[in-house]
Each structure stands twice: as C-alpha cells, then as structure tokens.
C-alpha cells in the first residue's frame, strides 16, 4: 500500500514503519488506510467515546490495565487520575503534546494520524476527574501541527461530540517547557519554565486541581475505555503491559515511528526499522536525557524492569543507533551543549553546573583535555542530580555519565590528545543549535 506522509512531516522526519499486527493499536487506523483519520473515519472505527457508569470506573479500569505514562517518567496513570479526582472543586486537564525531546517524533505522528484518539482520551479523563476544561499544549513553531489539530477540534465542535471545553494553545518551544509545571505556569500567565512546586494535582491551572498527561498516554486511555483492561494486557509484559510508540533513528535503514509491545528486545525494534544500516556500537535509549548502551545489550527487552539494572529506561520512547564509524563522545558533546543552552537557569545546577559539564565534554571530544579534566568532569557530573529545580540537570548528568562508561576506550584516546578518526567526520545525530530559547512567554 502506498501510504502518504502527513503534511506536518518533512522527508527527513520519521514516519510509521512496517506494521506488527500484534502491536497495531494506536496506529491501527493509519496502517489499514494509509491516511490521517478524520472524525468520520475515527467514529467508524471506534464509535463515540463510551460513557462510564461512574467517574471512578474508568480510573479502576486504567488501574487494572496497568497503564503507565508514556511521556518519560512512567508513572502509573491511574494514580495520577485518582489524585486529581479526590481533590475538592472543579479540576482541569492538560494534554502535554509539546514533545520537546529533539530525537522524538512519536507524539507528533500520533496527533497527525489519529488526533481524535488523543482527544477522546483527554475528554474521558476530564469526565473521570471532574474537569470542565481541557487545555491542549503544542509548541508554537509547529504551525502545521497546530492547524491540523485545530481542524480536528472544529470537526468535534461541529458534531457536538464533547461535553467539556477543549482549548488549543501554542507555547514557546524550549526543552524544559514540556515539564508539567512549565505548562501550568504558562497557562496561568507566567513563563513556560519549571516551577518545582506546588504539585499540579493540588493546585495547578487557575489554582485548581490539574491533571497533566502526555498525548500518547491519553490515546491508550481511550482504548482501555472501549476495550477494557484484559484486552490491554494481551500485549506487552505481565508487569508492564500494553504497547508503546518508539522513534527509531540513526544507523538504521529507515527512521520510523513504531508501535511495539513492551518487552520487545531492542534488537527487534531496530529490525522493525529495516535493521542496522551499518555495524552498531551503541544505542541511545530515551533521548537526550537518556542513556547510552553498548550494542552488547541489544538483547535487552524494552521494559523499565529489564533496563533498570543497566541504568536505563524507555524514557520518551527514543532509540538512536550509533554506527561504529561515529564518535560517541562528539555526538554526546553536541547534545550536552544543546541541553545546557535550553536550561531555565533558575538554579545552580542549571545555571552553572550543566554549562560547565558541557564545556568539559566539548574539550574532551575535541582532544583539548587538561590534566584535571577527567576528575573534574566526574565530580561535576555527580553533583548535578537531585539538586535542581527540575529534573533537567539529572537527565544531562545521566547522558554524560553513560557516555563516559560506554565509550571508555575513546575517552582514553581523547584524554591523551589523540582524537579518534571518527571525531573528524561530520556529525551523525541531528542536534538543534545550542542557542537559548528566544523567550519563555
């Protein structure tokens, strides 16, 4: 079947790869028709959003299904729903579709081809927690995506499908602007920067209890509401059920957004993207705030439980294959420079520590190491976690530490001013310019 690429995707962006029938859930409509779903398509496939007998019945179904957040943290979805539902007063739902991780395209693709599945999930979540308003947050530099989702919302308003108000917002696009308290701050008229406290389920938008969920998570919720927890658990691992979207890129035959069952070995995920285009030395799992893993660990299943002993996690659903012909230290240095530039600069680790680590790593990658760089880099990296106003410095520290471990042989060469030949070649991983955001409002 000749499947057209959605208008919001340029040729260098990944799109859905070959279908695995056992894992085709969120992307089932796309794989069967090859076109983005209109509201008519969506209702023909799924019917209208089902009405729960009681608000808590959906929460109980989600809990029985074992759904966890697909935005990065992997927090139990039902626990967040219940925390908001049990607060007094009318609440608010926020759809986090910012997807500020540069290596991820999964939420963009999901919203392009199945927008009504995400919106169904948001409306159902609103009913479950007693919300009268849903805010959908997108980055303002994705104008095509904003137009497409605006058209989907217009379809729903014309059909009078939703009983809650759904509002679309375009926010500044910085790496930390996708953090939940950043979204709440912006919706309250402030900067799209992490606030640290209070917790959003206690006091969020307009000081009301606020549920913030990733776009993919809400799409899964919409399917659980229709098919039930037993159906959801038919895919995935027993203790981590369901499917997940993964953006695969790097040294593979075809970059792609794939829907895979949790528990699928990393090597199988790469094979679904056409397999390695050349020998692979490592993979970056989870994105720029993730972990480098040597290729010897490609047999590891894609679950939090199996990856935890390796210091890794599925994170934002990113898998980047790094070829043997590339320099992992140079690739990491560029990512760290980007992360340092996109810090909110509201705390010491973000204002001073992260830029210092990025500078040290750049010197290491370029073979400009001084006698104290090795010990200084380890010391600074260990000081970043658990000290910031948000988790941004923690992710950068995790990336840096994993690179020092995974590319240890290259570290030795670079420390002695013998830059590896691969470092002289053009970069292999797309990294946005390391320039600070133009604004936070």
Number of C-alpha atoms within 10 A of each C-alpha: 7 7 12 10 19 17 11 17 16 10 8 7 17 21 24 26 18 14 17 15 11 13 21 18 22 22 22 17 19 20 21 12 13 18 18 23 22 16 21 10 16 17 14 11 12 15 12 14 20 12 14 14 8 10 17 18 14 25 24 16 19 25 18 16 23 19 25 23 22 25 22 18 12 16 13 15 21 22 15 19 26 18 15 27 26 14 17 11 12 15 27 26 29 27 25 24 20 27 25 18 18 15 25 26 24 27 26 22 26 24 24 25 23 24 25 26 27 26 26 23 25 31 24 26 27 26 23 21 27 21 24 16 20 24 21 22 23 26 21 15 12 14 13 15 21 21 12 18 20 15 14 20 21 13 16 16 14 8 10 9 14 16 13 15 13 19 13 15 14 15 22 21 23 24 23 23 27 27 23 25 24 21 31 28 21 21 20 14 11 13 19 27 27 24 18 15 12 11 13 22 24 19 17 26 24 14 15 19 26 31 28 26 23 22 30 26 23 26 23 25 30 28 21 22 23 15 13 17 22 12 13 23 20 16 19 21 17 12 13 20 21 25 27 23 26 24 29 31 27 21 26 23 16 21 22 24 29 28 27 26 26 23 22 17 18 20 17 17 22 26 14 24 23 16 16 20 15 14 14 20 20 22 27 27 26 26 24 27 24 27 28 31 23 18 18 11 15 18 12 16 20 27 22 18 15 14 17 11 9 14 14 22 22 26 22 29 27 27 26 24 28 27 21 14 16 22 24 29 26 25 21 26 24 22 26 28 24 23 27 28 22 20 25 22 16 14 15 14 26 27 17 13 19 28 20 19 26 26 16 21 26 21 18 27 27 20 19 18 18 14 10 8 16 17 10 15 21 15 12 17 24 14 16 24 18 13 14 19 18 24 18 25 29 23 21 28 26 21 26 27 17 21 24 21 14 20 18 14 10 22 23 15 15 21 20 14 16 14 20 19 10 16 20 12 12 11 15 17 20 13 17 13 11 15 12 15 14 9 10 16 14
